[in-house]
Amino acid sequence: MNKFIVMVAAGVLLAGCTASKPSPERHAIAFTENHSSTDGGVRFSPQGTYRNIIPTFEKMYDQGKLDRIVGHDVHYAIKYAGMLKEQAGHHLTEAYDRTGDKMPADPKDADLIGNELSATYLDGYNGVY
């Protein structure tokens, strides 16, 4: 009986270790899963969105790591994260394949990507994997 409990506990621990993803991937997935995807006849591809935005999230994570190495203090990091949150809403556009026009994003999506980018930057700054 004790061997069985040990085996189950070891399996659970090992499964938990392989299930965690790096911060940029977690935040990109959070954005992709919570992105508003309904707009008339436009199709939304979660895999395509994830593939397109993961480099941006990795860049923000690396920027946070670099700012920590360079020696920026916590106040700078928090201020920079707030700027990311604010700027994401101003610069976010979505391209619609059907017409090729770029239209302003849904304000909820702009807030969501701003929150996720700033959290990714702070994870990089704080060394969160």
Number of C-alpha atoms within 10 A of each C-alpha: 6 7 8 9 10 11 12 12 12 12 12 11 11 11 11 10 10 8 7 11 12 13 22 27 18 17 22 24 20 15 22 23 13 13 18 13 15 9 9 6 7 11 12 15 11 16 10 10 16 17 12 12 17 17 14 14 24 21 16 24 28 18 17 26 19 14 18 19 10 9 9 13 11 14 9 13 19 16 12 16 23 16 13 20 21 16 14 20 21 14 10 18 16 12 12 14 10 9 7 9 10 12 11 13 17 16 12 13 20 21 19 19 26 24 21 24 27 27 24 31 30 24 20 24 24 15 13 13 13
